[in-house]
Amino acid sequence: MERDCKNGPSMGLQATLKAGKGGSVISPVIQGHSLSNVTINITGSHIQNDDKQRRASSADQLLIEEVKSHHKSMLLRKFEHVIQYVPGEVDCLNLRSFRLREQGVLRMLPIAKHYKRVILSHCCLTSQSCADVSHLLMSQHSQLTELELTWNILMDAGIKLLCSGLTHPNCRLRKLGLRQCGLTSLSCEDLAMVLTTMTSLRELELSRNLIGDRGVSQLSIGLCHPTCRLQKLKLQGCELTAGCLGDEGVKLLVSGLRDPCCHLETLCLHSCGLTAASCEAMGSVLASEHSSLRVLVLALNALGDEGLNALCVGLQSPHSKLEELGLEFCTLTSAASSAIQSSALELSELNLTKNRLTDAAIEALIPALREPSSKLCNVNLLGAQVSWALKGELASVLAEVRQSGKDISFQLEPNKTL
């Protein structure tokens, strides 16, 4: 006999139950879930009738128990004919956009420990949910290495609960996403403590939280700790004040980046109210023999030509390890042509999208393109005002470079590479 649970409660699971010898077997069709090397599907729906809700709820719970038992027994192969493969989503449990809401997500957490990557963005989670998530991180058998909690109302109280799981010996998390979670500098105090005790964490996303300069100062203390192994930090739109040398947040962040114990390789400071003075401080980081920075993104900050000139001082240092520089929407002009040329000679990737650049700035890149020892292989100049004559010259130069065996991407227009 066969029964379809086409409608679920707020949790929104759908399954086909088939009766057979020894009990029922569930053929999961759950959208966004992956079991080991397969992904199963989940769909969201709503039921008005209470009786239907009760029946569906029972089926949902049965499905969860069956999935758990399949994980334990490792007998997933016999279900492969009813499970849909999704390339690139191996070992990922994705509950985003299925309208499970807080209680539905919490009911799925018991099986989340079997996945390496769990996405709980936009799931209406609150600070109270963090206790359950923290227990997941503490689980002895947890496989979790990536956790995405973006766009949930976790607040500082939630992060305090989460940190108890992050600092637990069983936690092996390498990547944590906390974008737009209602955090302030208080959360940074707790996260800084995590950085001083947790050796596995490599990536931390805190963008769009009002952590301010005080929060950055707290994070910097954690970055300087010998135990910290963080390599990538994102702080887009975190309400840092204008970058002047008296800006305590930027100064303390820079002091942390220069510390021999800091292993940070990627720093994203989109839309942080930085100015040219902040570039002077960042240039000193690039010139430091202890800096590990390889990727620096300063997009959507009014750095201006003066800011790029200051960065170039650090870029030209023999200690600089920077490979990629993002300067989109940074109010640069062709007056910085000399700095653009110097930067291009030191980098493998340069993004100058949506700046007020004309032919003079573009021509400054040609020597770096022709230089045999140059590492430059990816240039983005969307929005630059380039004459047809120069476009022709660039096309000729790029053809010559590619003919020599160098693979290079040069973009002046959307979805079109010269």
N, C-alpha and C positions, 0 to 999 in steps of 0.2 A: 504494500500500500504506500501511497505517496501523498504528502501534504506540503503545501507551499505556505510559508509565512511571508506573504508579500507586504504586509504592513507591520511596522515595528513601533515601539513607543518612542520617546524622545531620543533614545539611544540609536534607533534606526538601523538594526541589523536585519539582513534578509538571508534566509537559508532554505534549502530543500531537504526535507527529512525523508529517508528511505528506510523502511523496516526490513530487517533481515534476520538471519540466524544470530542468536546471541544478543539481540537488541537492535537499536537504531544506529544508522551510520549517517553522518551529516556531510553533505557535499557543500562546502563553504563557497559562497559567491559574495565575498565581502570586499568592497571597493577600498583600495588604499592600504591594505594590510599585506605584509610579506611574511611568509613562514620559511625560515632558513633560506633556501635558494629559490623560493617562489613568492609571488604576490597574489593575495586574494582580495576580492572586491567588497566594498560596503556602500549601501545606498541609504539615504535618509528619507523618511516619510513620516506622516502624522496620522493618528487615529483619533476619532472622536468618541467611538464607542468604548465604554469601560470594560465590557466583557472581552472584546477583541484585544484590548490592551493587556489584560491579564494573561490571555493565551499567548500573545506574542512575547510578553515578558518572560514566560516560562521557556519558550523556544529560544529566546536570546540567551538565557542563562545556560541552557543545555548546549548551545553552540559554543559558548565560551569554555565550558568544561571539556567539550570534545576537542577544541583547538588546543587546549592545554595538554590533553592526553596525547594528541598527535605529536606535539613538540617533544614530550618526554619519551615516547616510544620510537620517535624518528621514523615512523612509518608513513611519511608523507607521499612517497612515490605512487602508492595505489590511488591517491586522489588527484594525480596530476592531470588526468583527463577532464576534470571539472574545474581546475584552477587556472586562472588566466595569468600568463607571464607578462610582466611589464619591465622592459629593459631599463637598466639604470636604477631600479628601485629594490634591488636585492637587500634583504635584511632590514627593510624599513617599514615601520608601522606609522602610517600617515592618517591622522584623524582630523586633519584640517578640512574645513568647509563641508562637513557632513552633518552639521547642526546637532551634534550629539549633546552639546552643552555640558555643564560641569558634572552632573551626576552620571551621565552616560560615559563620559571620559573616565571618571574614577572607577566605574565598573570594568573598564577595559584594562586598567593598570596591572592587574595580576598577570596578564600574559605579556605585558610590555617588556618584562625582564628578558624575554627570549629574543629580543631584537637588538641590533647594534645601533640603529638610528630610530628615534621616536620623535614625531612632529606633532606637537600639541598647540600650534599657533591658532589664534582666533577661536578658541574653544570655550570662551566665557569663564575661564578659571579665575578664582579669587585667592586671596591669601590663605584661606582655609584649605584649599586644594594642595598647597605646598607641603603640608604634613604627609599626605599620601605619596606625593612625588618623592619626598625625601626618603620615605620607607622603601620606595622602589630602588633608589640609589644605594641604599644600605644592604639590599638583598645579596645574600652570599652567592647566588647563582646568576646574578644579573650580567647580561652581555652588553649592556648599554654603554656606548662610547660617545654618542651625539644626542643632545637633547635640545629641542627647539620649543621655547615657551613664548615666543614673540606675540605681541598684541593680546596680552591677558592682563587683568587688573590684579597683579600680584602684590604691589605696594611693598614698602619696606618691611612690614610684618611678615609677608610671605617669603621674602628673601632670607630673613633671619631663620625661618623654619627650614628653607631649602638648604641653607649652609650647613646645617647639622648633618644632612645627608652627603653633601659635597666633601666634608672633612672626614667622613667615615672611612675606615681602612678598606672596605669592600668596594668603594666607589672608584671606577676606572674611567670616568668621563674625560674626553679629550676636547669636546666642543660644546659650548653652552651659549644659546641665543636668548637674550633678554631685551630685545628691542621693544620700545614703547610699552613698558610694564608698570608705569607710574612710580618709578624709583627716584629717590633723592640721594643726597650725599650720605645719609645714614646707611643705605644699602652698601655703599662703597666701603664703609668701615668693615662690614661683615665680609664682603668679597675680598678685601685686602688681606684679611685673616686667612681666607681660603687660599689665596696665592702663596702665603707663607708656609702652608702645611700640605698643600696638594701638589704632587709632582706630575700627575698625568695631564692636567689641563693645558691645552695648547692654544685654543681660540676662545675669545670672549667678546660678545656683541652687546654693547650697552647703548646703542644709538637711540635718540629720541626719548631720553630720560633726563629729567631736570637735576642732574648731579652737580652741575656747576663746577667752579674752580676748586671748591673744598673737596668735592668727590674725587676729582682728578688727583688732588694732593694725596688723598688716602690711597688711591690705586698705585700711585708712584712709590709709596712706602712698600707695598707688596711686591712691586716689580723689582725693587732693589734687594729683596731677600734672597739668600743663596739657594733656597728650596724652589723658588719660582722658576717654572719652565715655560711660561706663556710666550707664544710666538706671534700671535695675531690679536690686535685690540682694535675694536671699532667704536668710535665716539661721535658719530654723526649727529649734529644738532643737539648737543648736550648743554647748551646755555653757558658756554665759557665766555668770559668777558673779552673785550677787544684786546688783541695780543700786544701788550706793551711790556717792557722789561720789568715793570712793577707788577705784572700779572702773576700772582703766586701760583695759580694752577699750572700755567704753562712752564714756569720756572721749575717747579717741583717735578713735573712730568719729564722735562729735559734732564734734570739731575738724575732721575731714575734710569733714563735711557742710556746715559753715559756710564752708569755703574757697571763694573766688571761682572756682576752677578745677573744682569738683565740679559735675557735671551730673545727679546722681542724682535721679530723679523718683519712683521707687517703692521703698519699703523695707519688707520683711516680716520681723518679728522674733517670729514665733510661738514660744511656749514656750521662752523664753530666760532664765528665772529673773529677770526684771526686776521692780523695785519702783517705788514712787512717786518715789524719788530719780532713777531713770532718766528718768521723765517730766519732771522739772524740767530735765534736760539736753536732752531732746528738744524741750521747749517753747522753749528758747533757740535751737534750730535753726530752728524755725518762725518765730521772730521776727527771724531774721537776714535782712538784705536780700540776701544772696548765696545763700540756700537755694533750691533748685529743687524741693523735695519737693511732690508733688501727691497721692500715695497713701501712707498710713502704716498698717500693720497690726501691732498689738501684742497679738493674741489669745493667750489661755492664759498670761498673766502676771498675778501678783497685784498689780495696780496700785492697786486700791481707789479710793475716792472722792478721796483726797488726790492720787492720780496724775492723775485726770481734771482736777481743779482746776488742777494744775500745767501740764497740756497746754493748758488754756483760756487761760492767760496768753499763751502763744505764738500760739494761734489768733486771738486778738483783735488781734494786732499788725497794722498796715497792711501789713507786709512779708510776712505769711503767704500762701502760695500753695496751701495744702492744700485739696484738694477731697473726698477720701475718707478716712474714719477707721474702722478696724476694731478694736473692743474686745470681741470675743466672749470669754466666760469670764474676765472681768477683776475679779471680786468687787466690782462696783459695786452700790450701793444707791440708794434714793430720796433719801438724804441729799445726793446729788450733783445734785439736780434743777436747781439754778441753773446748774451747769456744763453739764449736758445741754442746757439751753435756749440758753446762749451758743454751744455747739458747733454746734447745729442751725442757728443763724442764719448761720454762716460756711461751712457745708459743703453739698455736693450729695448726698453719700451718707454715712449713719451706721449702723454695724452694732453693736448692743448685745445681740446674742443671748446667752441663757443667763447673765444677770446677775440679781441679786436686786432687781428693779425692780417697783414697785407703781404705783397710780394717780397718786401725786404726780409721779413721773418722767415718766409718759406725758402728763399734763396740761401739763408744762413744754414739750412739743414743739408744742402747739397754736398758740402765737403765731408760731412759725417757719413752720408750715404756712399760716397766714393772711397772713403778711407778703408783700405783692406783690413786693418786691425779693429775697425769699429764693430761693436756688438749690436748696434741699432738694427732691430728687425721688425718693430711695430710702431708706427707713427699715426696718430689720430689728430686731424686738423679740421674737423667738421665746423663749418661756419666761417672759415677763413675766406677773405676776399682775394682771390687769386686770378690773375689775368689769363687769357687764353694762351698767350705766348709762353708764359711760365708753365702752364699745365703741359704744353707740348714738350718743353725742355725737361720737365720732371719725368714724363712718360719715357723719354729717351734715356735719361739717366737710370731709371729703375729697370728698364729692359737690359741695359748694359750690366747693371749689378746682378740681376737675376741670371743673366747668361754666364756670369762667372761662377755660378753655383750657390749664391747666397739667397736664401728665402726671406723676402721682406714684404711686409704689408704696409701700404701707405694710403690713408683714407682722407679724402677731401669732401666727399658727399655721402649721404646715408646709403647703406647697402651697396656701395660701389667702391672698389679698390682700384687705384691707378695701376 
